[in-house]
Structures are given as structure tokens and as C-alpha cells.
Amino acid sequence: MTILAIRRADGRMLINPHPNTVLREQDTLIVLGSRAAVEHVNTTR
């Protein structure tokens, strides 16, 4: 799975984020990957 972008709680979009980018609690990830990979991430919080 590849993270294409991160939408911050304040609405900012980080396009093609650096691998060291720290995720925040309210972030929304925009990803590209198989359905199985996305569902796996959604169930392992």
C-alpha cells in the first residue's frame, strides 16, 4: 500500500508525504493499494 496524501484535521493536504512524516490522531490517509491491504489497515488500529 502507498500513502498518496495525508489530509490534516485543519484541511491541509500533504501530497506525497515524506516517509518520516508523523501521523496525527485526526489525519485521514489517501492510499493506493489492494482492497485487502486497505481493509487490514482499517482493522488494526
MOJOTA-V654259 format. One record per backbone hydrogen bond with DSSP energy under -0.5 kcal/mol. NH is the residue of the N-H (numbers start at 1). CO is the residue of the C=O. E is the energy in kcal/mol with one decimal. If there is no record, write none. Layout:
BEGIN
{{NH,CO,E} {NH,CO,E}}
END
This chain:
BEGIN
{{2,32,-2.7} {4,2,-0.7} {4,30,-2.7} {5,30,-1.7} {6,14,-1.7} {7,28,-3.0} {8,6,-0.7} {8,12,-3.0} {11,8,-2.2} {14,6,-3.0} {15,13,-0.7} {16,4,-3.3} {17,14,-0.5} {21,18,-2.3} {27,24,-1.8} {28,7,-2.1} {30,5,-2.7} {31,29,-0.6} {32,2,-2.4} {38,34,-2.2} {39,35,-2.8} {40,36,-2.1} {41,37,-2.0} {42,38,-2.2} {43,39,-1.2} {44,40,-0.7} {44,41,-0.9}}
END
